[in-house]
Amino acid sequence: MKKLLLLLVILLIVSCQEKETSTADLIIENATIYTVDQDFSTATALAVKDGKIIFTGTQEELKNQNFKA
């Protein structure tokens, strides 16, 4: 019984933690960004850290990544 209670307490603590956020120096949203890949696809959001592009994609994908400027 004590082991079950301990397991429930641990699960409760782990499930209450906030999502981990990544820090970016610059976040650009609501833009038309042309990527130079095989398809020359476009993106609407971009994140930069230490002078390097760390994310390109849609604004919804950016929100799911939890980037913080």
C-alpha positions in Angstrom: 0.0 0.0 0.0 2.8 2.4 0.8 4.5 1.7 -2.5 1.3 2.4 -4.3 0.9 5.7 -2.5 4.5 6.7 -3.2 4.0 5.9 -6.9 0.9 8.0 -7.0 2.7 11.0 -5.4 5.6 10.7 -7.8 3.3 10.6 -10.8 1.4 13.6 -9.5 4.6 15.6 -9.1 5.9 14.7 -12.5 2.6 15.4 -14.3 2.4 18.9 -12.7 5.7 20.2 -14.1 5.7 22.8 -16.7 6.8 22.1 -20.3 10.5 22.8 -20.9 11.1 26.0 -22.9 13.9 26.8 -25.2 15.4 30.2 -25.3 15.9 32.0 -28.6 17.7 35.4 -29.1 15.2 36.3 -31.9 11.8 35.0 -32.9 10.2 36.1 -36.2 6.5 35.4 -36.7 3.9 36.2 -39.3 6.4 36.5 -42.1 7.1 34.9 -45.4 10.4 33.1 -45.2 11.8 31.3 -48.2 14.0 28.4 -47.4 16.6 27.2 -49.7 15.9 23.5 -49.8 15.0 21.2 -52.7 11.5 22.4 -52.8 12.1 26.1 -52.0 9.4 25.8 -49.4 8.2 28.7 -47.3 7.8 29.1 -43.5 5.9 31.7 -41.4 8.1 31.6 -38.3 11.8 31.5 -37.5 13.9 31.3 -34.3 17.6 32.3 -34.0 20.0 31.6 -31.2 23.7 32.6 -31.1 23.6 33.7 -34.7 22.3 30.4 -35.9 18.8 29.5 -37.2 17.4 26.9 -34.8 13.8 26.6 -36.1 11.8 27.3 -39.2 8.2 26.3 -39.6 4.7 27.5 -39.0 3.5 29.7 -36.2 1.6 26.7 -34.7 4.8 24.6 -34.8 6.7 27.4 -33.1 4.1 27.6 -30.3 4.4 23.8 -29.8 8.2 24.1 -29.5 7.8 26.5 -26.5 10.4 29.0 -27.6 10.9 32.0 -25.4 12.7 35.2 -26.4 
